[in-house]
Amino acid sequence: MTEARQAVYPGSFDPPTNGHLDVIVRAAKIFPRVTVAVVANPQKRDPLFSLDEREKMLRVCVKPYPNVRVEHFRGLLADYVRCVHADVIIKGLRAISDFESEMAFAHMNRSLSGVDTMFLMSDASYSFVSSSLIKEVFLQGGDISGFVPISVLEVMKSLSGSGAGNRESVNVDLPDHR
């Protein structure tokens, strides 16, 4: 039996949430190397943040974890995990409905790449949090401060002055804290 050395945690992370960070931190305790892989997902139209912005926000969030790196990719996850020689794919699950959809992806990724998927249950306090819900609440003026890292909240608050719905880019040079 070979010990897994490199895990990939893929997602759109638009925006990164405390639930995402919880999965990242827990995976970093299990695996010597974790790559947070920000995907350009063509099924998710009109992202709030560009690929580069999401990558930058995540880099700030994971800075305290030296065995975690952040990068982005386009295309099939199976191709990406083969390219980076990953041993396992990490996926967070909030509810049974997540498992039902993720199971098909796990089977397909294993079929295409030979890489298994490991599911981590979300912390109960984040079991209802999704990036889509965070965006919706934020765009309607709700308080999302308990659901996103402080650095992400600062970037999102900066959207208020730049027209959150129609904007080109947001400065994501953030202070070094979560």
Secondary structure, DSSP 8 states (H G I E B T S, - for coil): -----EEEEEE--SS--HHHHHHHHHHHHH-SEEEEEEE--TTS-S-SS-HHHHHHHHHHHHTT-TTEEEEEE-S-HHHHHHHTT-SEEEEEE-SHHHHHHHHHHHHHHHHHHS-EEEEEE--GGGTT--HHHHHHHHHTT---TTTS-HHHHHHHHHHTTT-TTS-S-------S--
